Amino acid sequence: MNLDFDADELAFRDEVRAFLAAELPDDIRTAVADRTDLTKEQIVRWHGILHRRGWAVPKWAAEHGGRGWTPAQKYIFQEELSLARAPDEFSFNVAMIGPVIARFGTDAQKERFLPPTASLDIWWCQGFSEPGSGSDLASLKTTAVRDGDDYIVNGQKIWTTLAQHADWIFALVRTDPNAPKPQMGISFLLIDMTTPGITVRPIRTIDNHHEVNEVFFDDVRVPAENLIGQENKGWDYAKHLLGNERSGIARIGLSKERLRWARATAKEMAADGRMTQREHARLLRELIETEIDLKALELTQLRVVAADSAGGGGDPGAGAAASSILKVKGSDIQQRMTEIMMTLAGPAGLAQPDLDHGRNEEPQDRWLPAAAPYYFTMRKVSIYGGSNEIQRNIVAKTVMGL
């Protein structure tokens, strides 16, 4: 198995790097580098730049507006985005609902939804988790009862990211409460967020940001034509979606960029006396250990890319295990990098951005007020997309036969 990029792939990498150097706006690059939240305007603007270049949904099939890229090109593109401090792809549209509609939707659904999904003219959010139904998602209680040409939806979703901006939500709903297994009674619906009966309520997270929400459905009438695939088969479509989400959560390029930044920052702090040589040596050892783990994770990802490039994919169980491994180790390394960031910040990392808004940090220190909020908010990465405990169970079952 060859894990090296060939000449065409290296040329493609150079093309991506040149594009990012020329087209990535400075304000967006700075926001990503400083770990500050992007505004909706910035997200839409950057997506528009990618869309005009034809790179907003490159992983989609060419017939749906994608580029028909190889697995290696997809991997290179994602890594170069992170290394250039560009925003990640808008995953709800690009990696989640778009591929589901393309694979399982009707021709009418593809025609209606895929073009505005690709351009971000429709902003999607994900309605999966509920109070008491997170890792055990199959226990969800939001119901959809057929009434003529519509479904009547009642229930609640929680931790709905960026629902305050969303035009539509793709939701898992229970359509057969008497199914022999909980997974058998779930369907996949597309719901217009402007429909009467929908209420979005903000949740302030531990970093004091408004990123997630509660979404309530009270007798919400949804056209039956918005059902994806077959009724009561939504669990199958959700598994397809979550496999894409978990692989993306590894975010190897992001961890590489954070590691590179931490090395440079530690060197500067040691040189100007803000860190003792003993502290620097101890941190350097931690960085080296993290880099070794990251390299092992990268090789795992590249093996998946190489297998896909060979036209295989092999055993579906092995593919599920690979996405779970990438999710567990990728989130672990991301969290470890936030701990290193807190070590570098020291007491200055305890600054509260809202309280210290008037501070005039030097450009190289703009990251300091974000250190603690970033550390706290990244605790969630081992939970969303399927908790790491659940992913370890998948690996134990599919790889170890336990």
C-alpha positions as CSV (number, residue, x, y, z in Angstrom):
1,M,0.0,0.0,0.0
2,N,1.5,3.3,-1.2
3,L,0.9,6.2,1.2
4,D,2.9,8.8,-0.7
5,F,1.3,11.4,-3.0
6,D,2.1,11.1,-6.7
7,A,3.2,14.0,-8.9
8,D,-0.3,15.0,-9.9
9,E,-1.5,15.0,-6.3
10,L,1.5,17.2,-5.3
11,A,0.7,19.6,-8.1
12,F,-2.9,19.7,-6.9
13,R,-1.7,20.5,-3.4
14,D,0.3,23.4,-4.8
15,E,-2.8,24.7,-6.6
16,V,-4.8,24.6,-3.4
17,R,-2.1,26.4,-1.5
18,A,-1.8,29.1,-4.1
19,F,-5.6,29.6,-4.1
20,L,-5.7,29.9,-0.3
21,A,-2.8,32.4,-0.2
22,A,-4.6,34.6,-2.7
23,E,-8.2,34.3,-1.8
24,L,-8.6,33.7,1.9
25,P,-9.6,37.1,3.5
26,D,-7.3,38.4,6.2
27,D,-10.2,39.0,8.7
28,I,-11.3,35.4,8.4
29,R,-7.8,34.0,8.6
30,T,-7.2,36.1,11.7
31,A,-10.4,34.9,13.4
32,V,-9.5,31.3,12.8
33,A,-6.0,31.8,14.1
34,D,-7.2,33.6,17.2
35,R,-9.8,30.9,17.9
36,T,-12.7,33.4,17.8
37,D,-16.1,32.6,16.5
38,L,-16.8,33.4,12.9
39,T,-19.9,35.5,12.2
40,K,-22.6,34.2,9.8
41,E,-21.5,36.8,7.3
42,Q,-17.9,35.5,7.4
43,I,-19.1,31.9,7.0
44,V,-21.3,32.8,4.0
45,R,-18.6,35.0,2.4
46,W,-16.0,32.3,2.6
47,H,-18.4,29.6,1.3
48,G,-19.2,32.0,-1.6
49,I,-15.5,32.3,-2.5
50,L,-15.2,28.5,-2.5
51,H,-18.4,28.2,-4.5
52,R,-17.3,30.6,-7.2
53,R,-14.1,28.6,-7.5
54,G,-16.1,25.3,-7.8
55,W,-14.7,24.0,-4.5
56,A,-17.6,24.5,-2.1
57,V,-18.7,20.9,-2.4
58,P,-15.8,19.2,-4.1
59,K,-16.4,15.8,-2.4
60,W,-19.9,15.5,-4.1
61,A,-20.3,13.6,-7.3
62,A,-19.7,15.7,-10.4
63,E,-23.4,15.3,-11.5
64,H,-24.4,17.2,-8.3
65,G,-21.9,20.0,-8.6
66,G,-18.9,18.3,-7.2
67,R,-15.4,18.0,-8.7
68,G,-15.1,14.2,-8.9
69,W,-12.0,14.4,-6.8
70,T,-10.1,11.3,-5.8
71,P,-9.9,10.3,-2.1
72,A,-6.4,11.7,-2.0
73,Q,-7.4,15.1,-3.4
74,K,-10.2,15.3,-0.9
75,Y,-7.8,14.6,1.9
76,I,-5.2,17.1,0.6
77,F,-7.8,19.8,0.3
78,Q,-9.1,19.4,3.8
79,E,-5.6,19.4,5.2
80,E,-4.5,22.5,3.3
81,L,-7.6,24.4,4.6
82,S,-6.6,23.7,8.2
83,L,-2.9,24.5,7.6
84,A,-3.8,27.8,6.0
85,R,-6.1,28.7,8.9
86,A,-9.1,28.7,6.7
87,P,-12.5,27.8,8.1
88,D,-13.6,24.2,7.8
89,E,-16.2,23.2,5.2
90,F,-19.8,24.0,6.3
91,S,-20.3,20.4,7.4
92,F,-24.1,20.5,7.8
93,N,-24.5,21.3,4.1
94,V,-21.4,19.8,2.6
95,A,-20.7,16.6,4.5
96,M,-24.0,15.7,6.1
97,I,-27.3,16.5,4.3
98,G,-26.0,17.0,0.8
99,P,-24.6,13.4,0.5
100,V,-27.7,12.0,2.1
101,I,-30.0,13.7,-0.4
102,A,-27.7,12.8,-3.3
103,R,-27.8,9.1,-2.3
104,F,-31.2,8.5,-0.9
105,G,-33.4,11.4,-2.1
106,T,-35.9,11.4,-4.9
107,D,-35.1,13.1,-8.2
108,A,-37.4,16.0,-7.2
109,Q,-35.6,16.4,-3.8
110,K,-32.2,16.4,-5.5
111,E,-33.4,19.1,-8.0
112,R,-35.0,21.2,-5.3
113,F,-32.4,21.0,-2.5
114,L,-28.9,20.2,-3.8
115,P,-28.1,23.4,-5.8
116,P,-29.1,25.8,-2.9
117,T,-27.4,23.4,-0.4
118,A,-24.2,23.6,-2.4
119,S,-24.3,27.4,-2.6
120,L,-25.4,27.9,1.0
121,D,-28.6,29.6,-0.1
122,I,-30.2,27.1,2.2
123,W,-28.5,27.0,5.6
124,W,-29.1,23.6,7.2
125,C,-28.9,22.5,10.9
126,Q,-29.0,19.0,12.3
127,G,-32.0,17.7,14.5
128,F,-30.7,14.5,16.0
129,S,-30.0,14.8,19.7
130,E,-32.7,15.1,22.3
131,P,-32.9,15.4,26.1
132,G,-32.0,11.9,27.2
133,S,-31.2,10.8,23.6
134,G,-27.7,11.7,22.8
135,S,-25.3,8.7,22.6
136,D,-28.4,6.5,22.8
137,L,-29.9,8.2,19.8
138,A,-32.2,5.4,19.0
139,S,-34.3,6.2,22.1
140,L,-35.4,9.5,20.5
141,K,-39.0,10.6,21.3
142,T,-39.9,13.3,18.7
143,T,-42.9,11.9,16.8
144,A,-44.1,12.3,13.3
145,V,-47.7,11.1,12.7
146,R,-49.0,10.8,9.2
147,D,-52.0,13.0,8.4
148,G,-53.0,12.8,4.8
149,D,-50.2,14.4,2.7
150,D,-48.4,15.6,5.8
151,Y,-46.6,14.5,8.9
152,I,-47.5,16.2,12.2
153,V,-44.3,16.6,14.2
154,N,-44.1,17.0,18.0
155,G,-41.1,17.0,20.3
156,Q,-37.8,18.6,21.1
157,K,-34.2,18.6,19.8
158,I,-31.2,19.9,21.8
159,W,-27.6,21.0,21.1
160,T,-28.8,22.1,17.7
161,T,-25.7,23.9,16.4
162,L,-26.3,27.3,14.7
163,A,-30.1,26.7,14.5
164,Q,-30.5,30.4,15.1
165,H,-29.3,31.0,11.5
166,A,-30.8,27.9,9.8
167,D,-33.4,27.9,7.0
168,W,-34.0,24.2,7.2
169,I,-33.4,21.3,9.6
170,F,-32.9,17.6,8.8
171,A,-34.4,15.7,11.7
172,L,-34.8,12.1,12.9
173,V,-38.4,11.4,14.1
174,R,-40.2,8.4,15.4
175,T,-42.9,7.2,12.9
176,D,-43.5,3.8,14.4
177,P,-43.6,3.7,18.2
178,N,-44.4,-0.1,18.1
179,A,-41.5,-1.2,16.0
180,P,-39.8,-4.4,17.4
181,K,-36.5,-2.4,17.7
182,P,-36.2,1.3,18.3
183,Q,-34.0,1.8,15.2
184,M,-36.8,0.3,13.0
185,G,-39.3,3.0,13.8
186,I,-37.3,6.1,12.9
187,S,-37.7,8.3,9.8
188,F,-35.6,11.1,8.2
189,L,-37.5,14.4,7.5
190,L,-36.5,17.7,6.0
191,I,-38.3,20.6,7.8
192,D,-38.6,24.3,6.9
193,M,-37.6,26.3,10.0
194,T,-40.2,28.9,9.2
195,T,-43.0,26.4,9.6
196,P,-45.5,27.5,12.3
197,G,-45.0,25.6,15.6
198,I,-41.2,25.7,15.6
199,T,-39.5,27.6,18.4
200,V,-35.7,28.0,18.7
201,R,-34.3,28.8,22.2
202,P,-30.6,29.6,22.7
203,I,-28.3,27.7,25.0
204,R,-25.2,29.5,26.4
205,T,-22.3,27.1,26.7
206,I,-19.5,27.1,29.2
207,D,-17.5,29.5,27.1
208,N,-20.4,31.9,27.2
209,H,-21.1,31.6,23.5
210,H,-24.4,31.1,21.7
211,E,-23.6,28.3,19.3
212,V,-26.2,25.7,20.2
213,N,-29.9,25.7,20.8
214,E,-33.1,23.9,21.8
215,V,-35.6,23.4,19.0
216,F,-39.3,22.7,19.9
217,F,-41.9,21.2,17.5
218,D,-45.5,21.8,18.4
219,D,-47.9,20.3,15.9
220,V,-45.6,21.2,13.0
221,R,-47.0,20.2,9.7
222,V,-44.4,18.8,7.3
223,P,-45.2,17.7,3.7
224,A,-44.8,14.0,3.3
225,E,-42.8,14.7,0.2
226,N,-40.0,15.9,2.5
227,L,-39.4,12.3,3.7
228,I,-36.0,11.0,2.8
229,G,-36.1,7.5,1.4
230,Q,-38.6,5.1,3.0
231,E,-40.6,5.6,6.2
232,N,-39.0,3.9,9.2
233,K,-35.7,3.5,7.4
234,G,-34.2,6.8,8.7
235,W,-31.7,5.0,11.0
236,D,-29.9,3.6,7.9
237,Y,-29.6,7.1,6.4
238,A,-28.4,8.5,9.7
239,K,-25.6,5.9,9.9
240,H,-24.5,7.0,6.5
241,L,-24.4,10.6,7.6
242,L,-22.7,9.9,10.9
243,G,-19.9,7.9,9.2
244,N,-19.0,11.1,7.2
245,E,-19.2,13.2,10.3
246,R,-17.0,11.0,12.5
247,S,-14.2,10.8,9.8
248,G,-14.2,14.6,9.5
249,I,-14.0,15.0,13.3
250,A,-10.4,13.7,13.2
251,R,-9.3,17.1,11.8
252,I,-5.7,16.0,11.4
253,G,-4.8,19.2,9.5
254,L,-6.2,21.3,12.3
255,S,-4.1,19.5,14.9
256,K,-1.0,19.9,12.7
257,E,-1.6,23.6,12.5
258,R,-2.1,23.9,16.3
259,L,1.1,21.8,16.9
260,R,3.1,24.0,14.6
261,W,1.8,27.1,16.4
262,A,2.5,25.7,19.8
263,R,6.1,24.9,18.9
264,A,6.7,28.4,17.6
265,T,5.0,30.1,20.6
266,A,6.9,28.0,23.1
267,K,10.2,28.8,21.4
268,E,9.4,32.6,21.5
269,M,8.4,32.4,25.2
270,A,11.6,30.6,26.1
271,A,13.7,33.0,24.1
272,D,12.3,36.2,25.8
273,G,12.2,34.7,29.3
274,R,8.5,34.1,29.7
275,M,9.2,30.4,30.1
276,T,12.1,28.8,31.9
277,Q,14.3,26.3,30.1
278,R,12.9,23.5,32.4
279,E,9.3,24.5,31.5
280,H,10.3,24.6,27.8
281,A,11.9,21.2,27.9
282,R,8.9,19.7,29.7
283,L,6.5,21.2,27.2
284,L,8.7,20.2,24.3
285,R,8.5,16.5,25.4
286,E,4.7,16.8,25.5
287,L,4.6,18.2,22.1
288,I,6.8,15.4,20.7
289,E,4.6,12.8,22.3
290,T,1.5,14.4,20.8
291,E,3.2,14.7,17.4
292,I,4.0,10.9,17.4
293,D,0.3,10.2,18.2
294,L,-0.8,12.6,15.4
295,K,1.6,10.9,12.9
296,A,0.1,7.5,13.8
297,L,-3.4,8.9,13.3
298,E,-2.4,10.4,10.0
299,L,-1.1,7.1,8.8
300,T,-4.4,5.5,9.7
301,Q,-6.3,8.1,7.7
302,L,-3.9,7.7,4.8
303,R,-4.5,3.9,4.8
304,V,-8.2,4.6,4.5
305,V,-7.5,7.1,1.7
306,A,-5.3,4.5,-0.1
307,A,-7.9,1.8,0.3
308,D,-10.6,4.1,-1.2
309,S,-8.3,5.1,-4.0
310,A,-7.7,1.5,-4.9
311,G,-11.5,1.2,-5.5
312,G,-12.1,-0.9,-2.5
313,G,-13.3,0.1,0.9
314,G,-13.3,-3.6,1.8
315,D,-15.3,-4.8,4.7
316,P,-18.0,-2.4,5.8
317,G,-17.4,-3.3,9.4
318,A,-13.8,-2.3,9.0
319,G,-14.8,1.0,7.5
320,A,-17.1,1.7,10.5
321,A,-14.2,0.8,12.9
322,A,-11.8,3.1,11.0
323,S,-14.2,6.1,11.3
324,S,-14.6,5.3,15.0
325,I,-10.8,5.1,15.5
326,L,-10.3,8.4,13.7
327,K,-13.0,10.1,15.8
328,V,-11.7,8.8,19.1
329,K,-8.0,9.6,18.5
330,G,-8.6,12.8,16.6
331,S,-10.8,14.3,19.3
332,D,-8.3,13.1,22.0
333,I,-5.4,15.0,20.2
334,Q,-7.6,18.1,19.7
335,Q,-8.3,18.2,23.4
336,R,-4.7,17.6,24.2
337,M,-3.7,20.6,22.1
338,T,-6.1,22.9,24.1
339,E,-4.4,21.7,27.3
340,I,-1.0,22.7,25.8
341,M,-2.5,26.1,24.8
342,M,-3.6,26.6,28.5
343,T,-0.1,25.7,29.6
344,L,1.4,28.3,27.3
345,A,-1.1,30.9,28.4
346,G,-0.5,30.4,32.1
347,P,-2.4,32.8,34.4
348,A,-3.1,35.1,31.4
349,G,-5.3,32.4,30.0
350,L,-7.8,33.0,32.8
351,A,-8.7,36.4,31.2
352,Q,-12.4,36.8,30.4
353,P,-12.9,38.2,26.9
354,D,-16.2,39.9,27.8
355,L,-14.8,41.5,30.9
356,D,-11.4,42.4,29.3
357,H,-12.8,43.6,26.0
358,G,-10.8,46.8,26.2
359,R,-7.4,45.1,26.6
360,N,-4.8,46.0,23.9
361,E,-2.9,42.8,23.4
362,E,0.0,42.7,21.0
363,P,-0.9,40.9,17.8
364,Q,1.0,37.8,18.9
365,D,-1.0,37.7,22.1
366,R,-4.5,38.0,20.7
367,W,-5.1,34.3,21.4
368,L,-4.7,34.7,25.2
369,P,-8.3,35.7,26.0
370,A,-9.6,32.7,23.9
371,A,-7.4,30.1,25.7
372,A,-9.8,29.2,28.5
373,P,-13.0,29.4,26.5
374,Y,-11.4,27.3,23.7
375,Y,-10.3,24.7,26.2
376,F,-13.7,24.4,27.8
377,T,-15.7,24.3,24.5
378,M,-13.4,21.6,23.1
379,R,-14.5,19.2,25.8
380,K,-17.6,18.6,23.6
381,V,-15.6,17.1,20.7
382,S,-15.3,13.7,22.4
383,I,-19.1,13.7,22.8
384,Y,-20.7,15.0,19.6
385,G,-20.8,12.8,16.5
386,G,-21.2,9.8,18.8
387,S,-19.5,9.8,22.1
388,N,-16.0,8.2,22.3
389,E,-17.3,5.6,24.7
390,I,-19.8,4.4,22.0
391,Q,-17.0,4.5,19.4
392,R,-14.8,2.3,21.5
393,N,-17.7,-0.2,21.7
394,I,-17.9,-0.2,17.9
395,V,-14.2,-0.9,17.6
396,A,-14.3,-3.6,20.3
397,K,-17.2,-5.3,18.4
398,T,-16.0,-5.0,14.8
399,V,-12.2,-5.4,15.3
400,M,-11.8,-7.5,18.4
401,G,-15.0,-9.5,18.1
402,L,-16.1,-8.7,21.7
